[in-house]
Amino acid sequence: MLDALDFRGKVVLVTGGGKGAGRGISQRFLDGGAEVVICGREAPDSLPFGAGREAVFLPCDLRDVEQSGRLIDAIVERFGRLDVLVNNAGGSPNADAASASPRFSEAIIRLNLLAPLNLCQQANRVMQMQDNGGAIINICSVSAVRPSPGTAAYGAAKAGLLNLTRSLAVEWAPKVRVNAVTAGLILTEQAALHYGDQAGIARVAATIPLQRLAAPEDIGDTCLYLASPLARYVSGADITVHGGGERPAFLDAAQSH
């Protein structure tokens, strides 16, 4: 079984792989022996490192389809193949849906839905030509499957990415498997921006059945599984990694009397 998680000789692209959940994903693939490429508009302060190798950083604004096409070309030119694509880059600042500008909403949807779609297409062209095909993993969010107040456009885009995952899994089979990871709350460098200080993070963690936020490596481990032969018959799936979800508010409301 451990051999199934041996990624030596495999080439993996993790978008936004230099920080947050993306860094945890990159680290896990490096630990598994893969050649890992990360991308972003700016290089991280330090590159993910594991098993004696660093990730390779290539600059790319994924919202620009020409830049993402050149990214895929550069990977194939350097390594000769692309085995795994993890569409991790994304996010959104808080915005009131009643007053958010059309330009803002379009930018959020472009980053979180259209950019992954374009990159999926570009990676698929390479993977379909390979004897072993490839695997695509789209990092989604619980915002896609429950109300997302303050980030409505983001939640809508992630919901679209879930549906896209299922559609591409049908269209691109049997050579390319396409799956999604619906991530819950993650303890990243920016957690304090969303949940406040350490006390605030602890209060949020207490609402999760497993009593903690996800570590970036928790998302990485799920990606390792989905990219590995252990998931050889898994495509079009959505694996929810959220520690059991969020405790329903009505339970606490009913006990408060």
N, C-alpha and C positions, 0 to 999 in steps of 0.2 A: 504493500500500500504506500509506503514511503517513496518508492520509485515513481509512483504516479504524481508525486509533488516535486519531482526533479525537473527543473526547467532549463537545465544546461543545454545550450544550443538554440534556445528559443529567444525570440526578440519581442519585447513588450513595450507598447507605447502607453504611458499614463499621462493624460492631459491634466494640467494643474498638479503635477506630481511632486512639486517641491515643498509643499506645506500642507498642513491640515490632514484630512483623510487621505488626500493624494499621496502625501509623503509616506503614510503608513502602508498604503498599497504598494508604492514603489519599493519600500524596504522589504516587504514580504517576498516580492518577486526576485529581488536581488539575493536575499537569503536562500531562495530556491535555485539559484544558479543562472537566472535569466540575464540577458543583456537588456537593460532598461533605458528607455528614452523618455525624458520628461519635457514638457513644453510649457510656455507661458509668455506673457509679454515682456517680463523681466526675469533674469536669472535669480534664483534664491541665494541667500547669503551663504549657504552650504548645500552641497549636493547629497542626496541620499547615498549611503554607502553600506555595502554588505558583501560577505563572502569574497572579500579581497578586491571588489570592483566598485567603482562609482557609477551612478547613473550619468547618462549623457544628456546635457541640456541643449535644446534647439529653440531659439526664439520663434514665437508664432502668435499672432492674434487670430484666434480660431474663428472670430466673427467674420474674417475675410476669407472667402472660399479659395481665392488664389493662393493665399499664404498657407492654408491647411493642405492644399494640393502639393505645394512645394515641400511641405514638411514630410508627407508620405513619400514623395520622390527621394528626398534626402536620406530617409531611413533605409529605403530599398537599395539606394546606391551604396550606402555605407555597409549594410549588413547582408544584403541580398534577399531579405525576406521580412515579413511581419506576421507574427503568429497570434498576437493578442493585442487588442485595442481596449483600453479602459477609458471610457468617456466620463471623466471625473470633474473637469473644470465647470464651474457654474457658481450660482449664488445670486443674492439680491440684497440691497439695503432695504430697510423698512420704508414703506410709503403708503399713504392713505389712498385707497382705491378710488375714493370720490374725487380726489384732486390730482392724482398722478397724471403727468402729461402723456399724450399719445407717444411722444418720442421716447420717454422713459419706458413705457410698457413694451414698445417694439424692441428696445435694446435688451430688455430682460428676456424676452422670448427668443430673440436672435441668439443670445449667449447660451440659454438653457435648453433650447429645442432645435433651432435651425443649425447651429454650429455642430452639435452632435450628429444630426442627420447628414450633413455634408461630409463629415469625417467618416461616418459609417460607410457611405457610398464609396469614398476614396479608398478606404481600407479594404472593402469588399472586393474591389477590382483586383487588388493584389492577392488576397486570400483565395479567391476563386481559381487562380492560376497555380496554386501550390498543391502538391500531392496531398498534404495533410490539412488543407483548408485553413481554418482559423477560428478564433473565438472573439466575440465582441461582448463587452460588459458595459452596460449603461448604469451609472450611479444615479439613482433617483432619490426621492425623499418622502418621508411620511406626509409632507405638505401636499403630495399628489393625491393622497387617499383620505384626507380629512380636511376640514376648513383650514385656510392659511391666512388668517387676518393679518394685515400689515405687509404681506408678501403675496397678494392675490395673483399677480401675473406670474410669479415664480411657481406657485403651486399649480397653476394652469399649465405652464410649460412642462413641468415635471410629469403631470398627468398625461400630457401628450407624448412625452418620452416613453412612458410605460406602454402606451398603445403602439407607438412606433416599434418598440422592442418586439412585441408579439407579431406585428405584421412582417417585419424583416426576417424573423425566425422562420416564417412560412416561405417567404419569397426566396431566401438565400440558402435554404437547405438543399442538399445534405452537406455541402462543403463547409458552410459557415454556421456556427451556432451563435445565437444572439440571446442574451439574458439580461436581467435587471437586478440590481440590489437596491431595495428601498431602505435607506438608512434612517435611523432615528436620530436622537440628539447625540452629538459627538463632542468630546472634550478636546478641542483644538486650541491653537494659539489665540483665536478670536472668541472663545467661549465667554469671556468676561464682557464682551460687547453686547452679547445677547442676554446673558443671565445675571450680570452684575458681578459682585465680588465673590470670594470663595464661599461665603455664607450663602449667597444667592445660588451658586452652583450646587451646593449641598442640598438646599431646599428643592431645587429642580430634580436632583438625583433621587430624592426621597419619594418622588411621585412615580418613579419607574419601578416595576416589579423587581428587577434585578438590582435595584438600589445604587445604580451608578450610570453615568453617561458612557456611551461607547468610547473605547480607545480607537485611534486611527487604525491600529493593527487588527482590531476586530473586523473592520470592513475589508482590510487586506486579506485576512484569512479566508473570508467568503469568496473574494475574487480568485484566490489561489484555487479553491475548490472548483469554481465555475470554469476556470481556464484549463483544468487538468483532465486527464482521462477518467477520473472518478465521476465526472459529470458528462461523460460521452453521450448519454441519452437524455441530457437536459438541455432543452432549447425552448425559447419563448416563455421561460419561467421568470417569476419575480420572487426573490428571496428577501423577506423582510427581516432586517437586523436592527431591532429596536428594544431589546431587553425585556420584551413582554408587552410593550406598548405604554399607553398612558392610562392611569387609573381614571375611570369614568367619574366626572364631577358629581353626578347625582349620588354616588355612594357616600361621599363626605357630606353632601348637603343633607342627606337623610339621617345621618348620625349626629348632626349638629344640634338636634332638638333635645 
